[in-house]
Amino acid sequence: YWILFESVFSLTMMEEVNTEAVRLQHEIDSVQRTLSDHSDLLQALRTAAKQRQAVIAQLSAVTDAIGAQIANRDRKLRRIERAQQRALAAKLALPSAFVRPTRQ
């Protein structure tokens, strides 16, 4: 009877160990899925950060181009203004006989 008791006890213990092993394997699988999900999320965040940096760089380039266009326009306007001032000064310096009346 003692051997039978030991065999039943051993089988019971083995069954409990197997049950615990299966439970632990399920927990391990769950943790691995969670880590995989977090890894995917982290990769998505990295990709979004790179895209954000690219958009910032593009916006910076556009801003620089707009600034350059504004500076060019301002230079042209100053040149036109100086030419108009020179023309007015030349017109004022001429005797009135040489000045044509301007249409208004």
C-alpha positions as CSV (number, residue, x, y, z in Angstrom):
1,Y,0.0,0.0,0.0
2,W,2.9,2.3,0.8
3,I,4.2,2.0,-2.8
4,L,0.7,2.7,-4.2
5,F,0.4,5.7,-1.9
6,E,3.8,7.0,-3.1
7,S,2.8,6.4,-6.7
8,V,-0.5,8.3,-6.4
9,F,1.2,11.1,-4.4
10,S,3.9,11.3,-7.1
11,L,1.3,11.4,-9.9
12,T,-0.6,14.1,-8.1
13,M,2.5,16.2,-7.6
14,M,3.5,15.7,-11.2
15,E,0.0,16.9,-12.3
16,E,0.3,20.0,-10.1
17,V,3.7,20.7,-11.5
18,N,2.4,20.3,-15.0
19,T,-0.6,22.5,-14.2
20,E,1.7,25.2,-12.8
21,A,4.1,24.8,-15.8
22,V,1.1,25.4,-18.2
23,R,0.0,28.4,-16.2
24,L,3.5,29.9,-16.2
25,Q,3.8,29.3,-20.0
26,H,0.5,31.2,-20.5
27,E,1.9,34.1,-18.4
28,I,5.1,34.0,-20.4
29,D,3.2,34.1,-23.6
30,S,1.1,37.0,-22.3
31,V,4.2,39.0,-21.3
32,Q,5.8,38.3,-24.7
33,R,2.7,39.6,-26.5
34,T,2.7,42.7,-24.3
35,L,6.4,43.3,-25.1
36,S,5.8,42.8,-28.8
37,D,2.9,45.3,-28.6
38,H,5.1,47.8,-26.8
39,S,7.9,47.2,-29.3
40,D,5.5,47.9,-32.2
41,L,4.3,51.0,-30.4
42,L,7.8,52.2,-29.8
43,Q,8.7,51.7,-33.4
44,A,5.6,53.6,-34.5
45,L,6.6,56.5,-32.1
46,R,10.1,56.5,-33.6
47,T,8.7,56.6,-37.1
48,A,6.4,59.5,-36.1
49,A,9.3,61.4,-34.5
50,K,11.3,61.0,-37.7
51,Q,8.3,62.2,-39.8
52,R,7.8,65.1,-37.5
53,Q,11.5,66.1,-37.8
54,A,11.2,65.9,-41.6
55,V,8.1,68.2,-41.6
56,I,9.9,70.6,-39.3
57,A,12.9,70.7,-41.7
58,Q,10.5,71.3,-44.7
59,L,8.7,74.1,-42.9
60,S,12.1,75.6,-42.0
61,A,13.1,75.5,-45.6
62,V,9.8,77.1,-46.7
63,T,10.2,79.8,-44.1
64,D,13.7,80.5,-45.3
65,A,12.6,80.7,-48.9
66,I,9.7,83.1,-48.0
67,G,12.2,85.2,-46.0
68,A,14.5,85.3,-49.0
69,Q,11.7,86.3,-51.4
70,I,10.6,89.1,-49.0
71,A,14.2,90.4,-48.8
72,N,14.4,90.4,-52.6
73,R,11.1,92.2,-52.9
74,D,12.3,94.8,-50.4
75,R,15.5,95.3,-52.3
76,K,13.7,95.8,-55.5
77,L,11.2,98.2,-53.9
78,R,14.1,100.3,-52.5
79,R,15.8,100.3,-55.9
80,I,12.6,101.5,-57.5
81,E,12.1,104.1,-54.8
82,R,15.7,105.4,-55.3
83,A,15.2,105.5,-59.1
84,Q,12.0,107.5,-58.7
85,Q,13.7,109.9,-56.3
86,R,16.6,110.4,-58.8
87,A,14.1,110.9,-61.6
88,L,12.2,113.4,-59.5
89,A,15.4,115.2,-58.6
90,A,16.5,115.3,-62.2
91,K,13.1,116.6,-63.2
92,L,13.2,119.3,-60.6
93,A,16.7,120.3,-61.7
94,L,15.6,120.8,-65.4
95,P,14.4,124.2,-66.5
96,S,10.6,124.2,-66.8
97,A,10.8,124.5,-70.6
98,F,12.2,121.0,-70.8
99,V,9.7,119.4,-68.4
100,R,6.7,117.8,-70.1
101,P,3.5,118.0,-68.2
102,T,2.5,114.7,-66.8
103,R,-1.0,113.2,-67.1
104,Q,-2.8,112.7,-63.9
